[in-house]
Amino acid sequence: MFIAIIIPPAKENRLLTGVIMISMISSFIFTKLPILNEISSGFKIIILSTLISGIAAYFSQIREVANEK
């Protein structure tokens, strides 16, 4: 059900597709690296959500400024 919510908008928006891919890769890295694997799952979610949403907000602003010119 979650995939049904994410996939249609991701087909239309490349930024959203990139954010989804970065999220999946980052989550995989956090589970495989020994140092990051020791972090509890709750903190992993908080860290990844903050980091990835910040990156997406940064790139979203760049795209909006480019569209205004």
Secondary structure, DSSP 8 states (H G I E B T S, - for coil): -HHHHHHHHHHH-HHHHHHHHHHHHHHHHHHHSHHHHTS-HHHHHHHHHHHHHHHHHHHHHHHHHHHH-
